[in-house]
Amino acid sequence: MEESWFEKDDLVSRLATKGKDYTEQEKSGLRKKQLEFLGLVLPAYGNAAQSGQIELSTTPFYHPILPLICDSDIARVANPGTPLPRRAYRRPEDAREQLRLAREYHERVFGSKPAGLWPSEGSVSDQALTIAAEEGFQWFGTDEGVLGRTLNVGFFRDGNGIPANADRLYKPWQVQVAPNGITGLFRDHHLSDLVGFVYSRMDAKAAAADLHARMRHLGETVQTNQPLTICLFLDGENAWEYYPGNGRAFLREFYGRIQDDQDFRALTATEAIAAAGGIPATAGIFPASWINANFDVWIGHAEDVAAWELLWDAREAYARAFEARKQGRADAPTETALLEARESLLAAEGSDWCWWFGPEHSTANDAEFDALYRKHLTAIYLSLGQVAPEELAKPIKRRPEHALQLAPTSLLNVTVDGRDTSYFEWLGAGLYSPERRGGSMHGRVFYLHELRYGFEQERFCVRIDPFSEALGELEDPEFRITIGGAEELTIVVNLQRSHVQGFAVEKDLVCLLNPKLVAEAAFERVLEVAIHRDQFNLKGQSKLRLGVALWHGGLPVDVLPAEGFLDVHLGEDHFAWPPE
């Protein structure tokens, strides 16, 4: 719940104070309250836009990577080594429809057509921008990396944060595609990342002062005859959740400084373009996204290619059915069926499916994203009255997280105190250590570093090593260690101020009354947990399954392993208890 409601709304304040043991009536009341608050969002944006305080842009409807929808082979321009599907996906008419749907929806909600476009993931190409310009969009936004590759220049910063070729970065550019062209705004990557990843860890006033000072220094240092147009673009949902109070104090302090500084003008995009004076032109744009100035996240891996191949097949099936309907053939689907298939197709063209394929990103919900993508494709065939290909029953994401895995090599003797009691304590334990670093990547933060596990004569022991700095930024996180045998057992460990506040033991979702009689848990530098052998039903089992999840705010924020569970084999040959 957004923090300001704790003070302004009686129900939210009362439930937040209560903290637990909610009645069904209270849950229902909170749900109604959340829907009430959600209903305030779009009108607030609409009112701000009508007053001229903000300008609203839009994004292609189902968030596709427009250049790849127009022509998937375009990925080879930015990265000649990018693997491609054997048949290029070329559906510029779909790119146009995604833009029209977005524009029409925007107009229905806000009462006016959007002038500006944020192409999904800042992804642009000449063909995509031509379609956007033809559809009435006047400006677009993307990253400085795209502009750098377009102009064949770099924007490397000096020690004071001043980029090379700054006079080219801090201005709009006219991209001469379509009859009237379209104007591009290019974000300052460095400043945007400071807002996205750094200032949340600083005092709000100090952070706002630093950003204001950096922008003033740009204005005082960069030599140009025109005002500098400085663009800061963020992934809207990613930055503010890491700030105290969702960044309200930082934003108010920053905007206050801009408002009081006579050398600054805070303008909407359309106003900034009008105020920029003479706008230089470029004949075209380098085809790329705002991530590494290429498209590798969405088409740079075998899993991505497999997804595009399946999409190509489904799109062809739709095209054949559409043509049959056009020709009036008896075997053609109904108009309603075609519309249903079309909706599933446009959803499957969205970018977020391939975001999770390949090695760049992973989540505890990888399997669900995979299944949902294939469900959209399956729905196309089913709507058309056809049998879906067998390939759609098989997961696309198959490669596990790259990790060092070592099986146990001896029985353990663990002191559960949350620290390295001795060098020998975990010597001989099984190890799962993935190739990951602390900190964030495209907004994702890793909290769990590695996992150790093993057997004593009468206990099963687990040790979790976190990335301490990242974990320290979470208030009261919760570890959930799940061990599966004939029945599933979960140890839930709650931390408060970096110490174990309490823990619970659940067997098949039933919580044991006296967990300290059957288990131990401690956290200081690492989390150590031991649970007694008699809590496991090993009948008919040759192995256990082990998985660890870190929860915060009621959501899983990191897991080990990323793909689900480790197999922990039983038997003396594996330095484990024998099966029963």
C-alpha positions as CSV (number, residue, x, y, z in Angstrom):
1,M,0.0,0.0,0.0
2,E,1.3,3.4,-0.9
3,E,2.5,4.9,2.3
4,S,0.6,8.2,2.2
5,W,-2.6,6.3,2.7
6,F,-1.5,5.1,6.1
7,E,-2.1,8.7,7.3
8,K,-4.9,9.8,5.1
9,D,-7.3,6.8,5.2
10,D,-8.8,5.4,8.4
11,L,-9.2,1.8,7.1
12,V,-5.7,1.5,5.8
13,S,-4.3,3.1,9.0
14,R,-6.2,0.8,11.2
15,L,-5.3,-2.4,9.3
16,A,-1.6,-1.4,9.1
17,T,-1.6,-0.8,12.8
18,K,-3.3,-4.2,13.4
19,G,-0.6,-5.9,11.4
20,K,-2.0,-9.5,11.4
21,D,-5.0,-11.8,12.1
22,Y,-7.2,-10.0,9.6
23,T,-10.8,-11.1,9.3
24,E,-12.4,-11.9,5.9
25,Q,-14.5,-8.8,6.3
26,E,-11.3,-6.7,6.7
27,K,-9.7,-8.4,3.7
28,S,-12.7,-7.6,1.6
29,G,-12.7,-4.0,2.8
30,L,-9.0,-3.6,1.9
31,R,-9.7,-5.1,-1.6
32,K,-12.4,-2.5,-2.2
33,K,-10.1,0.2,-0.9
34,Q,-7.4,-0.9,-3.3
35,L,-9.8,-0.8,-6.2
36,E,-10.9,2.7,-5.1
37,F,-7.4,3.9,-5.1
38,L,-6.6,2.4,-8.5
39,G,-9.6,4.2,-9.9
40,L,-8.0,7.5,-8.9
41,V,-4.8,7.0,-10.9
42,L,-5.9,7.6,-14.5
43,P,-8.1,10.6,-13.7
44,A,-5.2,12.1,-11.8
45,Y,-3.0,11.8,-14.8
46,G,-5.8,13.1,-17.1
47,N,-6.3,16.2,-14.9
48,A,-2.6,16.9,-14.8
49,A,-2.3,16.6,-18.6
50,Q,-5.3,18.9,-19.2
51,S,-3.8,21.5,-16.9
52,G,-0.5,21.4,-18.9
53,Q,1.5,20.2,-15.9
54,I,2.5,16.9,-17.7
55,E,2.4,15.4,-21.1
56,L,1.3,11.8,-21.6
57,S,2.9,9.5,-24.1
58,T,1.9,6.0,-25.1
59,T,3.5,2.7,-25.8
60,P,2.6,0.0,-28.4
61,F,-0.5,-1.8,-27.1
62,Y,0.9,-5.2,-26.1
63,H,4.5,-3.9,-25.7
64,P,6.1,-5.5,-28.7
65,I,9.6,-4.7,-29.9
66,L,8.4,-2.9,-33.1
67,P,11.6,-3.3,-35.1
68,L,11.6,-7.1,-34.7
69,I,7.9,-7.3,-35.5
70,C,8.6,-5.3,-38.7
71,D,11.6,-7.5,-39.6
72,S,13.3,-9.8,-37.1
73,D,16.5,-9.9,-39.3
74,I,17.1,-6.2,-38.3
75,A,18.7,-7.5,-35.1
76,R,21.8,-8.4,-37.2
77,V,22.6,-4.8,-37.8
78,A,23.4,-4.1,-34.2
79,N,24.9,-7.5,-33.5
80,P,26.0,-9.4,-36.6
81,G,26.4,-12.5,-34.4
82,T,22.8,-12.6,-33.2
83,P,21.1,-16.0,-33.8
84,L,18.0,-15.6,-36.0
85,P,15.0,-17.7,-36.6
86,R,15.2,-19.6,-39.9
87,R,12.3,-17.7,-41.3
88,A,12.3,-13.9,-40.7
89,Y,9.2,-12.5,-38.9
90,R,8.0,-9.7,-41.1
91,R,4.7,-8.3,-40.1
92,P,4.8,-4.4,-40.3
93,E,1.0,-4.5,-40.5
94,D,1.0,-5.9,-36.9
95,A,3.3,-3.1,-35.8
96,R,0.9,-0.6,-37.2
97,E,-2.0,-2.2,-35.4
98,Q,-0.2,-2.3,-32.1
99,L,0.3,1.5,-32.5
100,R,-3.3,2.2,-33.5
101,L,-4.7,0.2,-30.6
102,A,-2.5,2.1,-28.2
103,R,-3.4,5.5,-29.7
104,E,-7.2,4.7,-29.7
105,Y,-7.1,3.4,-26.1
106,H,-5.2,6.5,-25.0
107,E,-7.8,8.7,-26.7
108,R,-10.7,6.8,-25.1
109,V,-9.1,7.2,-21.6
110,F,-7.7,10.7,-21.8
111,G,-9.8,12.4,-24.5
112,S,-7.0,13.3,-26.8
113,K,-4.5,11.7,-29.1
114,P,-0.9,11.3,-27.8
115,A,1.8,13.2,-29.6
116,G,4.6,11.2,-28.2
117,L,5.6,7.5,-28.2
118,W,7.8,5.6,-25.9
119,P,8.6,2.6,-28.2
120,S,8.7,-0.6,-26.1
121,E,12.2,-0.8,-24.4
122,G,13.1,2.3,-26.5
123,S,13.3,0.1,-29.6
124,V,13.5,1.9,-32.9
125,S,14.3,1.3,-36.6
126,D,13.6,3.3,-39.7
127,Q,10.7,1.1,-40.6
128,A,9.1,1.3,-37.1
129,L,9.5,5.0,-36.9
130,T,8.1,5.5,-40.4
131,I,5.0,3.7,-39.3
132,A,4.8,5.7,-36.1
133,A,5.1,9.0,-38.1
134,E,2.5,7.8,-40.6
135,E,0.2,7.1,-37.6
136,G,0.5,10.7,-36.4
137,F,3.1,10.4,-33.7
138,Q,5.3,13.5,-33.6
139,W,8.0,12.5,-31.2
140,F,9.6,9.4,-29.6
141,G,12.1,8.7,-26.8
142,T,15.0,6.3,-26.5
143,D,18.5,6.1,-25.1
144,E,21.7,7.9,-25.8
145,G,23.3,4.7,-27.0
146,V,21.0,4.6,-30.0
147,L,21.9,8.2,-30.9
148,G,25.6,7.4,-30.5
149,R,25.4,4.5,-32.9
150,T,23.3,6.6,-35.3
151,L,25.8,9.4,-35.4
152,N,28.8,7.1,-34.9
153,V,30.1,9.0,-31.8
154,G,30.5,8.2,-28.2
155,F,29.3,9.9,-25.1
156,F,32.0,8.9,-22.6
157,R,32.0,10.9,-19.4
158,D,35.0,12.7,-17.9
159,G,35.6,12.8,-14.1
160,N,33.0,15.5,-13.7
161,G,30.3,13.6,-15.6
162,I,30.5,15.7,-18.7
163,P,30.0,13.5,-21.8
164,A,32.0,13.8,-25.0
165,N,30.0,15.2,-27.8
166,A,27.6,16.7,-25.2
167,D,26.4,19.3,-27.7
168,R,24.9,16.5,-29.8
169,L,23.3,14.6,-26.9
170,Y,21.4,17.5,-25.3
171,K,19.1,18.4,-28.1
172,P,16.2,16.8,-30.1
173,W,17.0,15.3,-33.4
174,Q,14.7,15.1,-36.5
175,V,14.7,11.6,-38.0
176,Q,13.8,12.1,-41.7
177,V,11.5,9.1,-42.3
178,A,8.0,9.4,-43.8
179,P,6.9,12.6,-45.4
180,N,7.2,14.8,-42.3
181,G,9.7,12.9,-40.2
182,I,9.5,12.4,-36.4
183,T,11.5,14.0,-33.6
184,G,13.7,12.0,-31.3
185,L,14.5,12.7,-27.6
186,F,17.5,10.8,-26.2
187,R,18.0,10.3,-22.5
188,D,21.1,11.0,-20.5
189,H,21.9,7.4,-19.6
190,H,24.2,8.3,-16.7
191,L,21.8,10.7,-14.9
192,S,18.9,8.4,-15.5
193,D,20.8,5.5,-13.8
194,L,21.7,7.7,-10.9
195,V,17.9,8.3,-10.3
196,G,17.1,4.6,-11.0
197,F,19.8,2.9,-8.9
198,V,21.8,5.2,-6.7
199,Y,19.8,8.1,-5.2
200,S,17.4,5.7,-3.5
201,R,20.2,4.9,-1.1
202,M,20.9,8.5,-0.2
203,D,19.3,11.1,1.9
204,A,16.5,12.7,-0.2
205,K,17.9,16.3,0.1
206,A,21.4,15.2,-0.7
207,A,20.4,13.2,-3.7
208,A,18.2,16.0,-5.1
209,A,21.1,18.5,-4.5
210,D,23.5,16.2,-6.3
211,L,21.3,15.8,-9.4
212,H,20.5,19.5,-9.6
213,A,24.2,20.3,-9.3
214,R,25.2,17.9,-12.0
215,M,22.6,19.4,-14.4
216,R,23.7,23.0,-13.5
217,H,27.3,21.9,-14.2
218,L,26.3,20.6,-17.6
219,G,24.6,23.9,-18.4
220,E,27.7,25.9,-17.3
221,T,30.2,23.7,-19.1
222,V,28.7,22.4,-22.4
223,Q,29.4,24.9,-25.2
224,T,26.4,25.5,-27.4
225,N,24.4,28.4,-28.8
226,Q,21.1,26.9,-27.7
227,P,19.6,25.8,-24.4
228,L,20.4,22.2,-23.4
229,T,17.5,19.7,-23.6
230,I,18.3,17.2,-20.8
231,C,16.1,14.1,-20.8
232,L,15.9,11.7,-17.9
233,F,13.9,8.5,-18.8
234,L,13.2,5.7,-16.3
235,D,11.4,2.4,-16.3
236,G,8.4,3.8,-14.5
237,E,7.8,1.0,-12.0
238,N,11.4,0.1,-11.2
239,A,12.9,3.0,-9.4
240,W,10.5,4.3,-6.8
241,E,9.8,1.1,-4.9
242,Y,13.4,1.3,-3.7
243,Y,13.1,4.9,-2.3
244,P,11.7,5.7,1.2
245,G,8.2,6.9,0.7
246,N,8.2,5.9,-3.0
247,G,10.6,8.8,-3.8
248,R,8.2,11.5,-2.8
249,A,10.7,13.4,-0.6
250,F,13.4,13.2,-3.3
251,L,11.0,14.3,-6.1
252,R,9.6,17.3,-4.2
253,E,13.1,18.4,-3.2
254,F,14.4,18.1,-6.8
255,Y,11.4,19.8,-8.4
256,G,11.6,22.5,-5.8
257,R,15.2,23.2,-6.8
258,I,14.4,23.3,-10.5
259,Q,11.4,25.6,-9.8
260,D,13.6,28.0,-7.8
261,D,16.5,28.1,-10.3
262,Q,16.0,30.8,-13.0
263,D,18.3,29.0,-15.3
264,F,16.1,26.0,-15.6
265,R,12.8,25.4,-17.5
266,A,10.9,22.2,-16.8
267,L,9.1,21.5,-20.0
268,T,6.9,18.7,-21.4
269,A,8.4,16.9,-24.4
270,T,6.4,18.8,-27.0
271,E,7.3,22.1,-25.3
272,A,10.9,21.2,-25.2
273,I,11.0,20.4,-28.9
274,A,9.3,23.7,-29.7
275,A,11.8,25.6,-27.4
276,A,14.9,23.9,-28.8
277,G,15.4,26.2,-31.7
278,G,16.9,24.8,-34.8
279,I,16.7,21.0,-34.7
280,P,19.4,19.0,-36.5
281,A,18.3,16.2,-38.8
282,T,19.5,12.7,-39.5
283,A,18.5,10.6,-42.5
284,G,17.7,7.6,-40.4
285,I,18.1,5.9,-37.0
286,F,20.3,3.0,-35.9
287,P,18.1,0.0,-35.2
288,A,18.5,-0.8,-31.5
289,S,16.8,-0.7,-28.0
290,W,17.8,1.2,-24.9
291,I,19.5,-1.9,-23.5
292,N,23.0,-2.1,-24.8
293,A,21.9,-0.5,-28.1
294,N,20.9,-3.9,-29.6
295,F,18.1,-6.4,-29.4
296,D,20.0,-9.3,-27.8
297,V,17.6,-9.6,-24.8
298,W,14.7,-10.5,-27.1
299,I,16.4,-12.5,-30.0
300,G,19.9,-13.2,-28.9
301,H,19.6,-16.8,-27.6
302,A,18.4,-20.2,-28.8
303,E,15.4,-19.9,-26.4
304,D,14.4,-16.6,-28.0
305,V,14.8,-18.1,-31.5
306,A,12.5,-21.0,-30.5
307,A,9.9,-18.6,-29.3
308,W,10.0,-16.6,-32.5
309,E,9.7,-19.8,-34.6
310,L,6.6,-20.8,-32.7
311,L,5.2,-17.3,-33.2
312,W,5.9,-17.4,-36.9
313,D,4.0,-20.7,-37.3
314,A,1.0,-19.4,-35.4
315,R,1.0,-16.1,-37.4
316,E,1.0,-18.1,-40.6
317,A,-1.9,-20.2,-39.4
318,Y,-3.9,-17.0,-38.6
319,A,-3.0,-15.6,-42.0
320,R,-4.3,-18.7,-43.8
321,A,-7.5,-18.6,-41.8
322,F,-8.0,-14.9,-42.5
323,E,-7.5,-15.5,-46.2
324,A,-10.0,-18.3,-46.1
325,R,-12.6,-16.0,-44.5
326,K,-11.9,-13.3,-47.0
327,Q,-12.5,-15.8,-49.9
328,G,-15.7,-17.0,-48.2
329,R,-14.6,-20.6,-48.1
330,A,-16.8,-23.1,-46.2
331,D,-14.0,-24.2,-43.9
332,A,-13.2,-20.6,-42.8
333,P,-13.6,-19.6,-39.1
334,T,-16.2,-17.2,-38.0
335,E,-15.5,-13.5,-37.7
336,T,-15.7,-13.8,-33.9
337,A,-13.2,-16.7,-34.0
338,L,-10.8,-14.6,-36.1
339,L,-11.1,-11.7,-33.6
340,E,-10.3,-14.0,-30.7
341,A,-7.3,-15.5,-32.5
342,R,-6.1,-12.0,-33.4
343,E,-6.2,-10.9,-29.8
344,S,-4.1,-13.9,-28.7
345,L,-1.7,-13.2,-31.5
346,L,-1.1,-9.6,-30.6
347,A,-0.6,-10.6,-27.0
348,A,2.0,-13.2,-28.0
349,E,3.9,-10.5,-30.0
350,G,4.6,-8.7,-26.7
351,S,8.2,-8.3,-25.6
352,D,8.1,-9.6,-22.1
353,W,7.9,-13.3,-23.0
354,C,11.4,-13.2,-24.6
355,W,12.6,-11.0,-21.7
356,W,12.5,-14.1,-19.6
357,F,13.9,-16.5,-22.2
358,G,17.7,-16.7,-22.5
359,P,20.3,-16.1,-19.9
360,E,19.8,-12.4,-19.1
361,H,16.9,-12.6,-16.8
362,S,15.3,-15.1,-14.5
363,T,12.6,-15.3,-11.9
364,A,10.9,-17.8,-9.7
365,N,8.0,-17.5,-12.2
366,D,10.0,-18.4,-15.3
367,A,7.9,-21.6,-15.9
368,E,4.6,-19.6,-15.6
369,F,5.8,-17.0,-18.1
370,D,6.8,-19.8,-20.5
371,A,3.5,-21.6,-20.1
372,L,1.5,-18.4,-20.5
373,Y,3.3,-17.5,-23.8
374,R,2.6,-21.0,-25.2
375,K,-1.0,-20.7,-23.9
376,H,-1.5,-17.5,-26.0
377,L,-0.1,-19.3,-29.1
378,T,-2.3,-22.4,-28.4
379,A,-5.3,-20.1,-28.1
380,I,-4.7,-18.9,-31.7
381,Y,-5.1,-22.4,-33.1
382,L,-8.0,-23.3,-30.8
383,S,-9.9,-20.1,-31.8
384,L,-9.4,-21.1,-35.5
385,G,-10.7,-24.6,-34.9
386,Q,-7.3,-26.2,-35.5
387,V,-5.2,-28.6,-33.5
388,A,-2.3,-26.8,-31.8
389,P,1.2,-28.2,-32.7
390,E,2.7,-30.6,-30.2
391,E,5.7,-28.3,-29.7
392,L,3.5,-25.9,-27.7
393,A,3.2,-28.5,-25.0
394,K,7.0,-28.4,-24.4
395,P,8.7,-25.7,-22.3
396,I,10.9,-23.3,-24.1
397,K,13.0,-22.3,-21.2
398,R,15.1,-25.4,-20.4
399,R,18.6,-24.2,-19.6
400,P,19.1,-23.8,-15.8
401,E,21.0,-21.0,-14.2
402,H,24.7,-21.5,-14.7
403,A,26.0,-22.7,-11.4
404,L,28.8,-24.7,-9.7
405,Q,27.1,-27.7,-8.1
406,L,29.0,-30.1,-5.7
407,A,27.4,-33.1,-4.0
408,P,28.1,-33.7,-0.3
409,T,31.4,-35.5,0.4
410,S,31.0,-36.2,4.1
411,L,28.6,-36.0,7.1
412,L,28.5,-32.6,8.8
413,N,28.8,-31.4,12.4
414,V,27.1,-28.0,12.4
415,T,26.7,-25.4,15.2
416,V,23.6,-23.4,14.3
417,D,24.8,-19.8,15.2
418,G,24.6,-18.0,11.8
419,R,28.4,-17.6,11.3
420,D,31.5,-19.6,10.4
421,T,32.1,-21.3,13.7
422,S,35.1,-23.2,12.3
423,Y,36.8,-23.9,9.0
424,F,35.6,-27.5,9.2
425,E,32.0,-26.9,10.1
426,W,30.6,-27.0,6.5
427,L,33.5,-28.8,4.9
428,G,32.1,-31.6,2.8
429,A,28.7,-30.0,2.4
430,G,26.8,-30.0,-0.9
431,L,27.1,-26.6,-2.8
432,Y,25.0,-24.7,-5.2
433,S,26.8,-21.5,-6.3
434,P,25.3,-19.7,-9.3
435,E,27.1,-17.2,-11.5
436,R,25.6,-14.0,-10.2
437,R,26.7,-10.8,-8.8
438,G,25.3,-8.6,-6.1
439,G,23.5,-5.4,-7.2
440,S,21.0,-4.7,-10.0
441,M,20.8,-5.5,-13.7
442,H,18.0,-3.8,-15.6
443,G,16.4,-3.2,-12.2
444,R,16.8,-6.8,-11.0
445,V,18.6,-7.3,-7.7
446,F,20.2,-10.5,-6.5
447,Y,20.1,-11.2,-2.8
448,L,21.1,-14.8,-2.5
449,H,24.7,-15.8,-3.3
450,E,25.0,-19.5,-2.7
451,L,23.5,-22.5,-0.8
452,R,25.2,-25.3,1.2
453,Y,23.4,-28.4,2.5
454,G,24.2,-31.7,4.0
455,F,23.4,-34.4,6.6
456,E,24.3,-35.1,10.2
457,Q,23.4,-38.4,11.7
458,E,20.0,-37.0,13.0
459,R,19.6,-33.6,11.2
460,F,19.4,-32.1,7.8
461,C,21.3,-28.8,7.6
462,V,21.1,-25.9,5.2
463,R,23.2,-22.7,5.0
464,I,22.4,-19.7,2.9
465,D,25.0,-17.1,2.1
466,P,23.4,-13.8,1.0
467,F,24.8,-10.7,-0.7
468,S,25.0,-8.8,2.6
469,E,24.7,-5.3,1.2
470,A,21.7,-6.1,-0.9
471,L,20.0,-8.0,1.9
472,G,20.6,-5.2,4.3
473,E,18.4,-2.9,2.1
474,L,15.3,-5.1,2.8
475,E,13.3,-4.5,5.9
476,D,12.4,-7.7,7.7
477,P,12.8,-10.2,4.9
478,E,11.7,-13.8,5.2
479,F,13.5,-17.0,4.1
480,R,11.5,-20.0,3.0
481,I,13.4,-23.3,2.8
482,T,11.4,-26.0,1.2
483,I,12.4,-29.7,1.4
484,G,10.3,-32.2,-0.5
485,G,10.1,-35.9,0.1
486,A,7.0,-38.0,0.4
487,E,5.5,-34.8,1.9
488,E,6.6,-31.2,1.6
489,L,8.2,-29.5,4.6
490,T,9.0,-25.7,4.7
491,I,11.0,-23.8,7.3
492,V,10.0,-20.1,7.3
493,V,12.5,-17.8,9.0
494,N,11.7,-14.2,9.7
495,L,14.5,-11.7,10.1
496,Q,14.1,-8.4,12.0
497,R,17.1,-6.0,12.1
498,S,19.3,-8.8,10.7
499,H,18.5,-11.3,13.4
500,V,16.0,-14.2,13.5
501,Q,12.8,-12.9,15.0
502,G,11.2,-16.3,14.8
503,F,10.7,-19.3,12.6
504,A,8.0,-21.8,11.7
505,V,7.9,-25.3,10.4
506,E,5.1,-26.2,8.0
507,K,4.4,-29.8,6.9
508,D,2.0,-30.0,3.9
509,L,0.9,-26.4,4.7
510,V,0.1,-27.2,8.4
511,C,2.2,-25.2,10.9
512,L,3.8,-27.2,13.8
513,L,3.0,-25.8,17.2
514,N,6.5,-26.1,18.7
515,P,9.0,-25.6,15.9
516,K,12.0,-25.2,18.3
517,L,11.5,-28.8,19.4
518,V,12.3,-30.1,15.9
519,A,14.5,-27.4,14.3
520,E,17.1,-24.6,14.9
521,A,17.7,-21.4,12.9
522,A,20.2,-18.6,13.3
523,F,21.4,-15.6,11.3
524,E,24.4,-13.4,11.7
525,R,26.5,-13.3,8.6
526,V,24.7,-16.3,7.0
527,L,21.5,-18.2,7.7
528,E,21.9,-21.6,9.2
529,V,19.0,-24.0,9.7
530,A,18.9,-27.6,11.0
531,I,15.8,-29.8,11.2
532,H,15.5,-33.2,12.8
533,R,15.4,-36.4,10.8
534,D,12.1,-37.6,12.3
535,Q,10.3,-34.7,10.6
536,F,10.9,-36.3,7.1
537,N,8.8,-39.1,5.6
538,L,11.4,-40.9,3.6
539,K,9.2,-43.9,2.8
540,G,9.8,-44.9,-0.8
541,Q,12.1,-41.9,-1.4
542,S,15.5,-42.0,-3.1
543,K,16.1,-38.3,-2.9
544,L,14.9,-35.0,-1.4
545,R,14.2,-31.8,-3.3
546,L,15.6,-28.6,-1.9
547,G,14.7,-25.0,-2.8
548,V,15.2,-21.6,-1.1
549,A,13.2,-18.5,-1.6
550,L,13.7,-15.0,-0.1
551,W,10.4,-13.1,0.4
552,H,9.9,-9.4,1.1
553,G,6.6,-7.6,1.4
554,G,4.6,-10.7,0.6
555,L,6.4,-11.5,-2.7
556,P,9.4,-13.7,-3.6
557,V,12.3,-11.5,-4.6
558,D,15.0,-14.2,-5.2
559,V,15.3,-17.9,-5.3
560,L,17.9,-20.7,-5.4
561,P,18.0,-22.5,-7.7
562,A,16.4,-20.1,-10.2
563,E,14.7,-23.1,-12.0
564,G,13.1,-24.6,-9.0
565,F,14.7,-27.4,-6.8
566,L,17.9,-29.2,-6.3
567,D,17.9,-33.0,-6.2
568,V,19.5,-34.2,-2.9
569,H,20.1,-38.0,-3.3
570,L,19.7,-40.3,-0.3
571,G,21.9,-43.3,0.7
572,E,25.3,-43.8,2.3
573,D,27.0,-43.5,-1.1
574,H,25.8,-39.9,-1.1
575,F,26.8,-39.2,2.6
576,A,23.1,-39.1,3.4
577,W,20.5,-41.0,5.3
578,P,19.5,-44.3,3.8
579,P,16.0,-44.5,2.1
580,E,13.3,-46.2,4.1
